[in-house]
């Protein structure tokens, strides 16, 4: 009986939860802890200062940790979760950097409710992605184009369909890449880390676009479910602004929310003509 009890304690000691706590708000807002570790089943109360109005607490992974409306975090199982404190500002009042990290990866600067800069992912700009090569030194690309080995379609496919993780590791599934890394594949780690590095560097460039006045950085897309990715990018970017994670795809929800705003009279429907905003300039 004594032996069983001792083993149980040892298991509990191994089942630790790491929590990265970030307020999504202006720079004056602070949490009493930036990171904590809890034994499974234990709780800790996070507190926010420098805020006004109601705070909404969220957990990026409820299976790992839950958080109550009063900021009480409870460890559920081994793993890492991001706990965010959200409050009071409207999208139209904020400057944000949105990193969408999925099958395609885009990093966009939002200034007071408008997208003011982004990478052109459809044409090969921005970070490397699961199927896209991202930015490359142009000289080597020109050599490939005129080598006689590739057709125009081949080159387009390398840029948008068979580049990135597919080209290096044979898969576009980040979960498979993470499994390779866990199994000791050093090359997979180099490639995955390179992709994360490029995302972080591009987000830093968008901070310059916003002149350093950034209220928050948001990670969206399916790969944002990866705790390792969140930890690495948080390490790179949290000095710019607080981080929040909204992992998954929200295109349909965003379209529905836009329709509701128009139907409720909050916004006026816009007509998109397809005419470029720079139309009328003599560019020849």
N, C-alpha and C positions, 0 to 999 in steps of 0.2 A: 504493500500500500504506500509506503514512504517513497519507494522508487517511482511509482506512477505520479505522485504529487510533484516530485522534483522535476520530472520530465515535462509536466504541464507548465511549470514556471519557466523552464528553459525555452519552450516554444513561444510563450507569451513575450519573452524578452526579444525574440527574433522578429516577431510580428510588429514592426514599427511603421508608423505612418508619417510621412513628410508632408507638411502643408506649406505651400507658398502663398502668402496672403498679400494681396495687392488692392489698394483702393482705386476705383476708377473715378477720377475726379480731378479737380484742380490741384496744383502742386502743394497748396497749403494743407491739404488733407493728409492725415497720417493714421496708421494703425499702430496699436501697442506692440505688435510683433510682425516682423516680415517673414518669419519662417518658424515653424515649431515641429517637434516630433512627439507623437503620442503612442502609447501602447493601445492596442486594439481594445475597444470598450471604454476608454478614458475620454474625458472631455476637456475643453479649454475655451474660455470666453474671450473672444476678440472684441476690442473696443476701438471706435474711430473717433478722432478729434479733428477740429478744424472744419467741421461740416455743419450745415444747417438743414433742417427738414428731416424727413423720414429716410432711413437707410434700408436698402434691400440687400440681403445677403444671399449669395449663390455659391454653389459648389460645382466645379467642372466635372466631378466624378462622384456621384452620390453613392455608388457601390463601395467607394473607398472612404469617403467622409461626407457626413451631412452637416448642415449648419442651420440653426434655428433663426427665427425672425429677430432674436435678440443677440445673434452673433456667437451662440454656443456651438462649437465644433465638436463632433463626436466621431472618433475613429471606428471604422467598420471592418476594414481588412487591410492587409499590407498593400502599400502602393503610394502614389503621390497624387494630390489633388490641389487645385488652385481655388482658394476661397476669395471671392471678390465682394467688396462693399460698394454698392452703387447708390448714387443719390442725385437728386435734384436738377441736373442740367438737361436742356433739350439738345437734340442733335444740331439744330440751327445755331446754337450758342457755343458749340465746341469745335476744336481743331483735333482731328483724329488721324491716325495712321492705321489703315485696315490691311492686314496681311491675310489674304485668302490662300490657304494652303491645302490644295486638293490635287485632282488630276492635272489641273493647270495651277500655276502660282502667280498671283498678282499682288503688288504692293501699291497702295493708293493713298494719296494725301487728300483729306477732306477738310476744307476750311469753311466754317460757319455754314454748314449744310450743303456745300457744293464740292464735287470732286474737282480738284484743280490740277492734279498731275497723277500719272500712273505709268506703268511700263506696258508696252504694246506686246502682250504675250502671244497674240495670234500670229505675229510676224517675227517671233524669235527674240524679243526683248526681255529683259529682266532676269531673275534667277533661273537656274536649272530647275526642271520639274520632272515628274515621273516619266513623261513621254516627250518632253521638249528640251532642246539643248540649252536654251537661254543665251545670254550674251556671249559672244565668242570673238577672239581676235580675227578681224575680217580678212587679213592677208591669207591665212591658211584656208579659209572658206573659198576665196577666189581661186586658189590653187586646185582645190577639189573640183570646182565648177568647170575648170578648163583642162582637167586631167584626162578627159575622155572616158573615165571609168563610170561616170554617173550621168543619168538623164536629169532633166529639169525636175521631173516628178520625184526622182530619187532624192534630190537635194531638199525639196519641200518636205518630204517624209522625214528626213533626218532632223529637220528643224522642228516639226510639229507632232510627229507620230512615233518615231523610233529613236529619238534622242534621249538625253537625260538618263534616268535610272534604267530604262529599257536597254539602252546602248551599252551601259557599263555592267549591269547586273542581270539583264535578261528578264526583268519583271517591272511592271509599273505599280505593283502593290507594295505600299510602304510597310505593311504588316509583314510581308515576306522578307523585306530588307531588314527590318528590326529583328526578325527571327534569325537571319543569317548572322547578324552582329552578335546576338546572344550565343550563337553556336561557335563563335570565335573567328568569324570571317573578317579579317583585318581590312581587306580591300573594300568590303561593303561599308565598313565604318568610315573609311576615308571619303568615299563617295557621298554617303549620307551627310556626314559632317560638312563637306564642301557645299552641299545644297543648303544646309541651314546657315552656313557662313554667308552665302550669297543673299539669302533672304534678309538676314540681319543687316548686312551692308546696304542693301537697297532701302530698307526701312530707315536707316540712318540718313540716307540721301533725302528721303521725304521729310525728315525733321528739318533739314536745311531749307527745303521748299517752304515750310511753315515758319521759317525764321526762329526755330527753337521753341515756339509757343505751341506746345502739344499737350492736350488735356488727357489723352489716353491712347494706348496702342491695343488693337483688338486682333486676336487670331481667330479666323474662321476656317471652314473647310474640314473635310474628313480626316486629314493627317494631323490636325490639331488635337485629335484624341490621344496622340502619342505623348506621354509624359516626358520622355527624354527630349523631344523637340521643344516642348514648352519650357523645360528647365534651361536648355542651352540658349534659346532666344531671349528668355527672361534675363539671363546672365548678361547677354549682349546689350539689351535695349532698355532695361528698367531704369537706367540713369536718365533716360530721356523723358519718360512719362510712365505712369502706372500701367500695368498690363491686365487685360482681362481675356478670358478664353470663351468663345462661343463656338465650340467644335460642331461640325456638321454642315449640312447644306440648308440654306434658308431662302432660296430664290422664290419659291412659291409663296411663302409667308410674306416676303417683302412685296411681291406683286399684289397680294390680297390686301396688305396694309395700305398700299398706295391707292387702291381702288376705294377702300373705306374712307380715306381722307378726302377723296374727291366727292364721293357720294354724301358725306356728312357736311360738305361745304368748307372744310378746313383748307383745302387746296383747290386750285383751278386746273382742270385737265389741260395738258400741253399738247400741241400739235407738232409732230415731227415730220418735216417735209423731206428729209434726206439731203437737203442742200447744205453743203459744208459752211461752217461759220465764217470761213475765210473767203467765201464766194465774192467775186467782184474785184479781187486783186489781180493784177497782171503778173503772173508768176513765170512767164516765159522769158 
